[in-house]
Amino acid sequence: ADRPVDRALDGAISKLIELGDIRGKAGERTTIHTFGKIPAPRVLVAGLGKADDFDVHAVRNLSAEVARACRKPAVNTVATVVHGAGIGGLDPDACAQAVAEGALLGAYQFLRYKTEADDDDKAAIGQLTIVEHDASKVEGMAAAANRGRVMAEATNLARDLANEPANNLNPTDLAGRAGDVASAPNLEIEVMEEEEMAAKGMGSLLSVARGSIQPAKLVRISYKGRGGEGYDLALVGKGITFDTGGISIKPAQGMEAMKADMTGAASVIAAMQAVAALEPKADILAIAPCTENMPGGNATRPGDVVSAMNGKTIEILNTDAEGRLVLADGLCYARELGARHLVDVATLTGAVSVALGDQCYGLMTNNDALAKRFEAAAEAAGERSWRLPMFKEYGEQLKSNVSVVKNIGGRQAGSITAAKFLEHFVDEKPWVHLDIAGVDMASKDKGWVTKGASGQVVRALVNLAVGFADE
């Protein structure tokens, strides 16, 4: 503890260590009042935990926890060292990014409707200064911290969208929020209306929209950093702005959470915000098919047969298996636009939560190389994915007596059969399917994850997209 701050405090930190009041355990925080010895009124000493467990992900989580600790008492200005870049031996740039990322992610709150929140509830850090005494490192660390800011702001946008109640975020509203993102000069947006969807043969997507008075929208955001033909990567996100289950209606208990059934769309829209800011030399596309799934006099019925954009017929046995129906046409459209790699993101099945809980999201693929690229991108973001098998035998559960495929495959392997359904619409393009239904909402704050919409998968998608600039 022989550091400038400790010396300025007459060795107070060292003394507390000697007394055992500061032990350095992970998550431990000790506030020391300075009583005018330095300009800052308080110093917060944070425990880093065991050296063997300390990495850049621990830095991100620590920074998030510290940001939350600064709410009460409210702290407007914070200066911090780059945790881990000293005796931790970690890369200073990676640590600077993690500090900035973690602070912004941890400080996040959704308070739009908390009209009677007190000042402590609304408290947020106004300025975060990262301190580095080695001038030769400052430029690289500043650029890295800015990357962290870009990543965190995109994640927080996805959180905002997923936390928004459905009465204030219908498909038209979501398309409008996508338009705000696409106001960046290097992004272009097209919002397709139902008439054009019908002309393109998107009967699968439109079948979900039939029960709602809200018109479906299909959002396309494109980024041309390389300026080549087609797109290196397409991100396709499920945009069900509220899911009642349709005619196959869900139980009332817990249905309010279905406002977040558009988290896949929120994730790909938010990822494009970060892509635009980071400006990789790659061509990236985002597709978000957006609709409500509602019961109504014109709603799709169990047993109806519809056709997707690629001409494949689908027997709809359960209208609550609607996410795969909108993704089917979204994937077809991405292929039509020349996407060479496909990644879809969706809160698709409750089965994935049963299988994997809330510790990771499910990954299914037809291409090992693309899956490994995504896994590396997720690892760099501090997220976990888990690959589930895609044996051809699972596809037999989807055989229909009246159409090419049916939209459910029974109770067994529900997450996998949902992916096998989507495989009908990728035309053997390298493809990864991410089922985030177990991780999209968090029940409590933990590390960089905040209660409510978690924002998981956004930074992983950005890492993957930026990686295509290396090709």
FENHUDA-V872600 format. One record per backbone hydrogen bond with DSSP energy under -0.5 kcal/mol. NH is the residue of the N-H (numbers start at 1). CO is the residue of the C=O. Records with the same first field share a line. If there is no record, write none. Layout:
NH: CO + CO
This chain:
3: 1
7: 3
8: 4
9: 5
10: 7
11: 6
12: 6 + 9
15: 11
16: 12
17: 13
18: 14
19: 15
20: 16 + 17
21: 16
22: 16
23: 21
27: 47
28: 25
30: 45
32: 30 + 43
34: 41
35: 41
37: 34
43: 32
45: 30 + 43
46: 44
47: 28
49: 24
53: 50
54: 51
55: 53
59: 55
60: 56
61: 57
62: 58
63: 59
64: 60
65: 61
66: 62
67: 63
68: 64
69: 65
70: 66
71: 68
72: 69
75: 70
78: 127
80: 129
82: 131
83: 81
85: 82
89: 86
90: 84
95: 91
96: 92
97: 93
98: 94
99: 95
100: 96
101: 97
102: 98
103: 99
104: 100
105: 101
106: 102
107: 103
108: 105
111: 109
114: 111
115: 113
117: 114
122: 118
123: 119 + 120
126: 76
127: 76
129: 78
130: 128
131: 80 + 129
135: 133
137: 134
138: 134 + 135
139: 135
141: 137
142: 138
143: 139
144: 140
145: 141
146: 142
147: 143
148: 144
149: 145
150: 146
151: 147
152: 148
153: 149
154: 150
155: 151
156: 152
157: 153
158: 154
159: 155
160: 156
161: 157
162: 158
163: 159
164: 160
168: 165
169: 166
174: 170
175: 171
176: 172
177: 173
178: 174
179: 175
180: 176
181: 177
182: 178
183: 180
184: 181
187: 184
188: 222
190: 220
192: 190 + 218
197: 193
198: 194
199: 195
200: 196
201: 198
202: 197
203: 201 + 307
206: 202
207: 203
208: 204 + 205
209: 205
210: 206
211: 208
212: 209
217: 290
218: 192
219: 217 + 288
220: 190
221: 286
222: 188
223: 284
224: 186
225: 223 + 282
231: 338
232: 283
233: 283
234: 341
235: 285
236: 234 + 343
237: 235 + 287
238: 345
239: 289
240: 261
241: 239 + 291
242: 291
244: 242 + 293
246: 293
247: 300
248: 245
249: 247
250: 244
255: 252
257: 254
258: 255
259: 256
260: 257
261: 258
263: 260
265: 238
266: 262
267: 263
268: 264
269: 265
270: 266
271: 267
272: 268
273: 269
274: 270
275: 271
276: 272
277: 273
278: 274
279: 275
280: 275
282: 280
284: 223 + 282
285: 233
286: 221
287: 235
288: 219
289: 237
290: 217 + 288
291: 239
293: 242
294: 208 + 292
299: 296
300: 207
303: 316
304: 301
306: 314
308: 312
311: 308
314: 306
315: 405
316: 304 + 314
317: 315
321: 318
322: 320
325: 322
326: 322
327: 323
328: 324
329: 325
330: 326
331: 327
332: 328
333: 329
334: 330
335: 331
336: 332
337: 333
338: 335
339: 334
340: 231
342: 430
343: 234
344: 432
345: 236
346: 434
348: 346
352: 349
353: 349 + 350
354: 350
355: 351
356: 352
357: 353
359: 356
361: 384
362: 435
363: 386
364: 433
366: 431
367: 431
371: 367
372: 368
373: 369
374: 370
375: 371
376: 372
377: 373
378: 374
379: 375
380: 376
381: 377
382: 379
383: 378
386: 361
388: 363
394: 391
395: 391 + 392
396: 393
397: 394
398: 395
399: 396
400: 403
405: 313
406: 398
407: 315
414: 411
417: 413
418: 414
419: 415
420: 416
421: 417
422: 418
423: 419
424: 420 + 421
425: 422
426: 423
429: 426
430: 340
432: 342
433: 364
434: 344
435: 362 + 433
436: 346 + 434
439: 436
440: 436
442: 452
446: 449
449: 446
452: 442
454: 440
458: 455
461: 457
462: 458
463: 459
464: 460
465: 461
466: 462
467: 463
468: 464 + 465
469: 466
470: 467
471: 468
